[in-house]
Amino acid sequence: MVNGDGVETPDMSATTPSVDDAGDSSQKEEAQLRQFRSPSQPTEGLSGGSLRWRQQLDSLTHFSSLDDSSFGLRLVAHDQFHPSMMTLRDGISLTRLKPNRNWDVLLVGGYHTLLSQFAHLARIFGALLERGLPVAVIEPDAILMGSDGQFSILSSRLLSREDLDLDLHASRIAPEILLANYEAEIEESQIVYALAVLLHECVVGSPPWAGRDATEVADRLLSGSSVLETSEISMNPPGLKGLLRDALSLDPNKRPSTLRGFAKMLEAVRDGERPRSRGRTHGSGVSPAGNLRIGLFAGLIILATVLGRFLGTDSDQFESGTDLQKGMLIRPLPVHGEEQPIADHAIRWFQRFDQKEREGFSDPRHQLDFAWVCLRAGEYDRARQSAHKAAKELPESPEPWVILGIAALEKGDSAGRIEIENGLRHSAMDVSGLWSRVAGHLYLLQDRKAHELLNILSVETPNDPSVWFHRALCELRTGQVDSARSSIARFMELNPLDGWGDWLNAEIAFAEGRLRSTELILESAQVRLNQDRSLAIRTSSLWDRLGRAKTAHEWQKRSMDRDNSWAGLEWRNGGRLVMPQRSVLFLGPPAPPEKIEKSPE
């Protein structure tokens, strides 16, 4: 069926259980699952290898599929899945703008049905755990939404502890898993957390602690409030926010201790109650043991994060320099006239490494890496100081001269162009040198020359997503739109969770006249695009060019802060922007975004 906004939604059957029916059905499901559960068996042999875990899960899925009513497990095998089936990720994308209203459109019964289905999912994952099959992370792609409103599980997309990729799944796993320095067995409260993350994404639009990698998620866990606390989205039924707060607690002892108990609490919230986890204390009645437990847990988080950041395999803590090396490409390479090329991560890295650099990095390579961190942190004088030190050791390298020039131009000194051009006259001796020359050409808007070097890098380092992103950007801005589409597709294969890739993918689709595809890309990537103000203003521009002025205005508001209102912004072709008083080199007259005729898709 089609809702009032013209969004096509699946036709949900009217057979969704009522409040009373759902209560009866939950008791029947509980009885069925109790019959299914066998006495707990040792898990030591399973935790060491995902192969056996996978084989057992596949066997159970096959057994469940023989009889749809068996045990209420609703496990779906991979060969029973068709791409046209709707997943929970699709549901989240369709409801993200106004979850409280849109779930009523998508599901018959809205939040009532959603909570009922999550209660059943909790019982299924509890049954799997008792069967020796603990699930470490639950992706929205693993949950199928049936046309009858029932949720089922695509078992091939469930992951065991050994299958975890911390950078990829950091926002979906319990903090104690993320910050542990060893692999421990999955505990039931951690599965509660994983399921609560999924429910949070349904009702808020994103995981509670989103981030591009494990380091960013850990930083947000330590330094800020969760999305749940800062979101202005209203939650009805009223007990939902409190239950989510408990289930997503950083202290595992405050979460619902069992999945079966979590299921009952979800049903209680569905029915208008306000259940809270027993482990949660209120007011001043916190026991000394509780205080000690909280203090120890907070200390473990801080200690694990500090150790993870500062300890390396080398005798010198900073010889690994992994964070410093990321400074150059923490976001797209800077372009003259655009907003300052600053990244929050780089500011934290600068604060962390600043004193160490003052004491003296002996390696010019570290000096160059630190110079890029300074550049990304807006510390242009410090960037020039480090680049000068490196230039004394590497006078024939293009790297220090490019940094010197960019830092000067960012400060408004047009003489920086001379330093960049001096660096571009030097040959690159390695991949780092090639990247520096790419950075110099891109900054001076010499996209064709940058593209030639990126072609070399795509051969030298074919699995580096940054190569393909910048290659696609150059191809778009030099009119090679077909090639740009291929390059961005390769980037999305290598790094599907980067919002900059979503933005560039949408720009390329728009340049080709694929307007509906542009809209779909922007709608499906809202969470990633909303994580950066620079991305938000670019998203606003795309919506404006698509004729969606109201949506564009909403994204423009998201992009603003007290330091940047984007006043006087000018747009160039290919999604490039020019900020007032930041263009000290001649760029030509302002040009509005290109007008694209719609093409058949």
C-alpha positions in Angstrom: 0.0 0.0 0.0 1.0 3.7 -0.4 1.0 6.1 2.5 0.2 9.8 2.4 3.8 10.8 1.5 3.7 8.5 -1.5 6.0 5.9 0.1 5.2 2.4 -1.0 5.0 0.1 2.0 4.3 -3.6 2.3 0.7 -4.6 2.8 0.7 -5.9 6.4 -2.0 -8.5 7.2 -4.7 -7.6 9.7 -3.9 -10.8 11.5 -1.4 -9.1 13.8 -2.2 -10.2 17.3 -4.2 -7.8 19.6 -3.0 -6.9 23.1 -4.8 -9.9 24.6 -4.0 -12.2 21.8 -0.3 -11.2 22.0 -0.3 -12.0 25.7 -1.7 -15.5 25.0 0.6 -16.1 22.1 3.6 -15.1 24.2 2.8 -17.7 26.8 2.4 -20.3 24.0 5.7 -19.3 22.5 7.4 -19.5 25.9 6.0 -23.0 26.4 7.1 -24.1 22.9 10.6 -22.7 23.5 10.8 -24.4 26.9 10.1 -27.7 25.1 12.8 -27.0 22.6 15.5 -26.1 25.2 17.7 -29.1 26.2 19.8 -29.2 29.3 22.6 -26.8 29.0 25.6 -28.3 27.4 29.3 -27.3 27.7 30.2 -24.4 25.5 34.0 -24.6 25.8 34.3 -26.5 22.5 32.1 -24.0 20.7 33.6 -20.7 21.7 36.9 -21.5 20.1 35.7 -22.0 16.5 33.0 -20.3 14.5 32.9 -23.2 12.1 31.2 -25.5 14.6 29.0 -22.7 15.7 27.9 -22.1 12.1 27.3 -25.8 11.4 25.1 -26.1 14.5 23.1 -23.0 13.5 22.7 -24.2 10.0 21.5 -27.6 11.2 19.0 -25.9 13.6 17.8 -23.6 10.8 17.1 -26.6 8.5 15.3 -28.5 11.3 13.2 -25.4 12.0 12.3 -24.9 8.4 10.8 -28.4 8.2 7.9 -27.3 10.2 7.0 -23.6 10.3 5.4 -23.9 13.7 8.2 -25.8 15.3 9.3 -24.1 18.5 8.4 -20.6 17.2 12.0 -20.1 16.1 11.4 -18.5 12.7 14.9 -19.2 11.4 15.2 -18.7 7.6 17.9 -20.3 5.6 20.0 -18.4 3.0 18.4 -20.3 0.1 15.0 -19.3 1.3 15.9 -15.6 1.2 15.1 -13.5 -1.8 16.5 -9.9 -2.3 12.9 -8.6 -2.6 12.2 -9.5 1.0 12.0 -6.6 3.3 14.7 -6.5 6.1 14.6 -4.4 9.3 17.2 -2.2 7.7 14.7 -1.3 5.0 12.1 -0.6 7.7 14.5 1.7 9.6 15.3 3.6 6.4 11.6 4.2 5.7 10.8 5.3 9.2 13.9 7.2 10.3 12.6 10.7 9.7 9.5 10.3 12.0 9.7 6.9 13.7 6.7 7.3 16.0 4.5 8.1 13.0 6.0 6.0 10.3 6.0 2.7 12.1 2.3 3.1 12.3 2.3 3.3 8.6 4.7 0.4 8.0 3.4 -2.0 10.6 -0.3 -2.7 11.5 -0.2 -1.8 15.1 2.9 0.4 15.0 5.0 0.3 18.1 2.7 -2.3 19.7 3.5 -4.8 17.0 7.2 -3.7 16.9 7.6 -4.4 20.6 5.7 -7.7 20.4 8.1 -8.9 17.6 11.2 -7.8 19.6 9.9 -9.7 22.6 9.7 -12.8 20.4 13.2 -12.2 19.0 14.5 -12.0 22.6 13.0 -15.4 23.3 14.5 -16.9 20.1 18.0 -15.5 20.9 17.6 -16.8 24.5 16.8 -20.3 23.1 19.8 -20.2 20.8 22.0 -19.2 23.8 20.8 -22.1 25.9 21.5 -24.3 22.9 25.1 -23.2 23.0 24.7 -20.7 20.1 25.3 -17.2 21.6 24.9 -14.4 19.0 27.5 -11.6 19.3 26.0 -9.0 17.0 22.5 -8.5 15.5 22.5 -6.6 12.2 19.2 -5.1 10.9 19.9 -7.0 7.7 19.5 -10.3 9.7 15.9 -9.6 10.6 13.2 -10.1 7.9 9.9 -8.3 8.1 7.1 -10.5 6.8 4.0 -9.2 5.0 2.0 -10.5 8.0 3.9 -8.2 10.4 5.9 -11.1 11.8 9.7 -10.9 12.1 12.0 -13.8 11.3 15.8 -14.3 11.4 18.0 -14.9 8.4 20.4 -17.2 10.3 23.3 -16.9 7.7 23.7 -13.2 8.8 24.1 -13.9 12.5 27.6 -13.7 13.8 29.5 -15.5 16.6 32.1 -14.0 18.9 34.9 -15.2 16.6 33.3 -13.6 13.5 33.3 -10.1 15.0 35.1 -7.2 13.2 35.5 -4.6 15.9 35.7 -1.7 13.6 32.7 -2.8 11.6 30.5 -3.8 14.5 31.7 -1.5 17.3 28.4 0.4 17.6 26.4 -2.8 17.9 28.2 -4.7 20.6 28.4 -4.3 24.4 31.1 -1.9 25.5 32.9 -4.6 27.6 33.3 -6.7 24.4 34.7 -3.7 22.5 37.2 -2.7 25.2 38.3 -6.2 26.3 41.9 -7.2 25.5 41.0 -10.9 25.2 38.1 -12.9 23.7 35.6 -14.1 26.3 32.4 -16.0 25.9 29.3 -14.0 25.1 27.2 -13.4 28.2 23.4 -13.1 28.1 23.4 -9.4 29.1 25.5 -8.7 26.1 22.9 -10.2 23.8 20.3 -8.1 25.6 22.5 -5.1 24.7 22.8 -6.1 21.1 19.0 -6.5 20.7 18.4 -3.2 22.5 20.8 -1.5 20.0 18.6 -2.8 17.2 15.4 -1.6 18.9 17.1 1.8 19.6 17.8 2.1 15.9 14.2 1.4 15.1 12.8 4.1 17.3 15.6 6.7 17.1 17.2 6.1 13.7 20.7 5.1 14.7 22.7 3.0 17.2 23.1 4.8 20.6 26.9 5.1 20.1 27.5 5.4 16.4 31.0 5.8 14.9 33.1 5.0 11.9 35.4 2.6 13.7 36.1 1.1 17.1 38.2 4.1 18.2 35.5 6.6 17.4 32.8 4.5 19.2 35.1 4.1 22.3 35.7 7.9 22.3 32.0 8.6 22.3 31.4 6.1 25.0 33.9 7.9 27.2 33.3 11.5 26.3 29.6 12.1 25.4 26.0 11.4 25.9 24.3 8.7 23.9 21.9 9.5 21.1 19.1 8.2 23.4 19.7 11.0 25.8 20.1 13.8 23.3 17.4 12.8 20.8 14.2 14.9 20.6 12.2 12.1 19.1 9.2 11.4 21.3 8.8 7.8 22.6 5.3 6.3 23.1 4.6 4.0 25.0 6.1 6.0 27.8 8.1 3.2 29.4 10.2 2.5 26.3 12.9 5.1 26.9 13.5 3.9 30.5 13.7 0.3 29.3 16.2 1.2 26.6 18.2 3.2 29.0 18.5 0.1 31.3 19.2 -2.4 28.5 21.9 -0.1 27.0 23.6 0.6 30.3 27.4 0.7 30.2 27.3 -1.3 33.4 26.3 -4.9 32.4 24.9 -5.4 35.9 22.3 -2.8 35.3 20.9 -4.4 32.2 18.1 -7.0 32.2 20.0 -10.2 33.1 18.1 -12.6 30.9 16.6 -12.5 27.4 13.5 -14.1 28.7 13.1 -11.3 31.3 13.8 -8.7 28.6 11.0 -10.2 26.5 8.6 -9.9 29.4 9.7 -6.3 30.0 9.1 -5.4 26.3 5.6 -6.8 26.5 5.0 -4.9 29.7 6.1 -1.6 28.0 3.8 -2.5 25.0 0.9 -2.8 27.4 1.5 0.6 29.0 3.6 -0.3 32.0 7.0 1.1 33.0 9.2 -1.9 34.0 12.8 -1.3 35.1 15.7 -3.6 35.4 16.1 -5.0 39.0 19.8 -4.2 39.0 19.1 -0.5 38.6 19.2 1.6 41.8 17.4 4.8 42.5 18.0 8.0 44.5 20.5 7.8 47.3 20.0 4.2 48.0 23.1 3.0 46.2 25.0 0.3 48.1 28.7 0.4 48.7 29.1 -2.7 46.6 27.1 -1.0 43.8 29.4 2.1 43.9 32.5 -0.2 43.8 31.1 -2.1 40.9 30.3 1.1 39.0 33.7 2.6 39.8 35.6 -0.6 38.7 33.6 -0.7 35.5 34.3 2.9 34.7 38.0 2.4 35.5 38.2 -0.7 33.3 36.7 1.3 30.4 39.2 4.2 30.8 42.1 1.8 31.4 41.3 -0.4 28.4 40.9 2.7 26.1 44.2 4.3 27.4 46.1 1.0 27.0 44.6 0.4 23.6 45.7 3.9 22.4 49.1 4.2 23.9 50.7 0.7 24.1 52.4 -0.6 21.1 54.7 -3.5 20.3 57.6 -1.2 19.9 59.8 0.0 22.8 58.9 3.6 21.8 55.1 4.1 22.5 54.8 6.4 19.5 56.8 4.4 17.0 53.6 2.6 15.8 52.0 6.0 15.1 48.8 4.6 13.6 46.7 7.5 14.6 49.2 10.0 13.2 49.3 8.2 9.9 45.5 8.5 9.5 45.7 12.3 9.8 46.1 13.0 6.1 43.1 11.0 5.0 40.8 11.2 8.1 38.5 13.1 5.7 38.7 14.0 2.0 41.8 15.9 1.0 41.4 19.7 1.4 40.4 21.9 -1.5 41.2 25.6 -1.7 38.2 27.8 -0.8 36.2 25.1 0.9 35.5 25.0 4.7 38.5 24.4 7.0 39.7 20.8 6.6 39.2 20.1 10.3 38.2 16.8 11.9 37.2 16.1 15.5 39.5 13.1 15.7 42.5 15.1 14.6 41.9 17.7 17.3 42.0 14.9 19.9 45.1 13.4 18.3 46.8 16.8 18.3 46.1 17.2 22.0 47.4 13.8 22.7 50.7 14.0 20.7 51.4 17.7 21.1 53.7 17.5 24.1 55.4 14.4 22.7 56.2 16.3 19.5 57.6 19.2 21.5 60.0 16.8 23.2 61.1 15.8 19.7 60.1 13.2 17.2 63.4 11.9 15.8 61.9 10.5 12.6 61.0 13.0 9.8 58.2 10.6 8.9 56.6 11.2 12.2 57.1 14.9 11.8 55.2 14.8 8.5 52.4 12.7 10.0 52.1 15.1 12.9 52.0 18.0 10.5 49.0 16.6 8.8 47.3 16.0 12.2 48.0 19.7 13.0 46.6 20.7 9.7 43.4 18.7 10.3 43.2 20.2 13.8 43.3 23.8 12.6 46.8 24.3 14.2 48.4 25.8 11.0 51.4 27.3 12.8 52.3 24.0 14.4 51.8 22.2 11.0 54.3 24.5 9.4 56.8 24.0 12.3 56.7 20.3 11.9 56.8 20.5 8.1 59.9 22.8 8.4 61.7 20.2 10.6 60.9 17.4 8.1 62.0 19.6 5.1 65.5 19.9 6.7 65.8 16.1 6.6 63.9 15.5 3.3 64.5 18.6 1.1 63.8 16.7 -2.1 60.5 15.2 -1.0 57.2 16.9 -2.1 55.6 16.2 1.2 56.8 19.0 3.5 56.4 21.6 0.9 52.8 20.7 0.1 51.9 20.8 3.8 53.7 24.2 4.2 51.8 25.6 1.3 48.4 24.3 2.3 48.9 25.6 5.9 49.9 29.0 4.6 46.9 29.3 2.3 44.5 28.2 5.1 45.9 31.1 7.0 45.1 33.5 4.1 48.7 33.8 2.8 48.6 33.5 -1.0 52.4 32.8 -1.1 51.5 29.3 0.0 50.8 28.5 -3.6 54.5 28.9 -4.4 55.4 26.3 -1.7 52.9 23.8 -3.1 54.2 24.3 -6.6 57.7 23.8 -5.3 56.7 20.5 -3.8 55.0 19.4 -7.0 58.2 19.8 -8.9 59.8 17.1 -6.7 59.4 13.4 -7.7 57.6 11.0 -5.4 59.8 8.2 -4.1 57.0 6.2 -2.4 53.2 6.0 -1.9 53.3 8.8 0.7 55.0 11.0 -1.8 52.4 10.2 -4.4 49.6 11.1 -2.0 51.3 14.4 -1.1 51.4 15.3 -4.8 47.7 14.3 -5.2 47.0 16.6 -2.2 48.8 19.5 -3.8 47.1 19.2 -7.1 43.6 18.8 -5.5 44.2 21.8 -3.3 45.0 23.9 -6.4 42.0 22.5 -8.2 44.2 20.6 -10.7 41.9 17.6 -10.8 43.2 16.1 -14.1 46.8 16.0 -12.8 45.6 14.6 -9.5 43.6 11.9 -11.4 46.8 10.8 -13.3 48.5 10.2 -10.0 45.5 8.4 -8.5 45.5 6.1 -11.5 49.0 5.1 -10.4 47.9 4.7 -6.8 45.0 2.5 -7.9 47.6 0.0 -9.3 50.0 0.4 -6.4 47.4 0.1 -3.6 44.2 -1.3 -5.2 42.6 -2.1 -1.9 42.9 1.4 -0.4 39.4 3.0 -0.4 40.8 6.5 -0.2 42.3 6.0 -3.7 39.0 5.2 -5.2 37.1 7.9 -3.4 39.4 10.7 -4.6 39.6 9.1 -8.1 35.8 9.2 -8.3 35.9 12.8 -7.1 38.4 13.9 -9.8 36.5 12.0 -12.5 33.2 13.7 -11.5 34.8 17.1 -11.6 36.5 16.5 -14.9 33.3 15.3 -16.6 34.2 11.6 -16.6 30.9 10.6 -15.0 30.8 6.9 -16.2 34.3 6.3 -14.8 33.3 8.1 -11.6 30.4 5.7 -11.1 32.8 2.7 -11.4 35.3 4.2 -9.0 32.7 5.1 -6.3 31.3 1.5 -6.6 34.7 0.2 -5.8 35.0 2.5 -2.9 31.6 1.4 -1.5 32.8 -2.2 -1.7 35.9 -1.4 0.3 34.3 1.0 2.8 30.5 0.9 2.8 30.0 2.8 6.1 31.6 6.1 5.2 29.2 9.0 4.8 31.5 10.8 2.4 31.1 7.8 0.0 27.3 8.1 0.3 27.5 11.8 -0.5 29.8 11.3 -3.6 27.7 8.4 -4.8 24.6 10.7 -4.7 26.5 13.5 -6.5 27.5 11.1 -9.3 23.9 9.7 -9.6 22.6 13.3 -9.8 25.2 14.2 -12.4 23.9 11.3 -14.5 20.4 12.5 -14.2 19.4 9.5 -12.0 17.2 11.6 -9.7 15.3 8.8 -8.0 18.5 6.9 -7.3 19.9 10.1 -5.8 16.9 10.4 -3.5 17.2 6.7 -2.5 20.9 7.1 -1.7 20.3 10.1 0.5 17.4 8.5 2.3 19.2 5.3 3.0 22.3 7.0 4.3 20.8 9.6 6.6 22.6 8.4 9.8 26.0 8.5 8.2 25.4 11.8 6.4 24.2 13.3 9.7 27.4 12.6 11.5 29.4 15.5 10.0 28.3 19.1 9.5 30.2 19.3 6.3 28.3 16.3 4.9 25.0 17.8 6.1 25.5 21.0 4.2 26.4 19.0 1.1 23.3 16.8 1.6 21.2 20.0 1.9 22.6 21.2 -1.5 21.6 17.9 -3.2 18.1 18.0 -1.8 17.7 21.6 -3.0 18.8 20.7 -6.5 16.3 17.8 -6.4 13.6 20.4 -5.7 13.0 19.3 -2.1 13.3 22.7 -0.5 11.8 21.8 2.9 14.1 18.8 3.2 17.1 20.9 2.1 16.2 23.4 4.8 16.1 20.7 7.5 19.5 19.5 6.5 20.9 23.0 6.4 19.8 23.5 10.0 21.6 20.3 11.0 24.8 21.6 9.4 24.9 24.8 11.5 26.6 25.5 14.8 27.6 28.6 16.7 30.9 28.7 14.7 29.6 28.2 11.2 26.3 29.3 9.7 27.5 28.8 6.1 26.5 32.4 5.3 27.6 33.6 1.9 28.3 30.0 0.7 28.7 29.6 -3.1 28.4 26.3 -5.0 30.4 25.1 -8.0 29.9 22.1 -10.2 30.5 18.6 -8.9 29.3 19.5 -5.4 32.3 21.8 -4.6 31.6 24.8 -2.4 33.5 28.1 -1.8 33.3 29.9 1.5 33.4 33.7 1.7 36.9 35.2 2.4 38.5 31.7 2.2 39.4 31.9 -1.5 42.6 33.9 -1.7 43.4 32.5 -5.2 41.5 33.3 -8.3 38.8 30.7 -8.8 36.6 32.4 -11.5 33.1 33.8 -11.1 30.6 32.0 -8.8 28.6 29.3 -10.5 25.4 27.8 -9.3 25.0 24.0 -9.1 24.5 22.4 -12.5 20.9 21.8 -13.7 20.5 18.2 -14.7 17.7 16.8 -16.9 16.1 13.7 -15.5 17.2 10.5 -17.5 15.5 7.1 -17.5 16.7 4.8 -14.8 
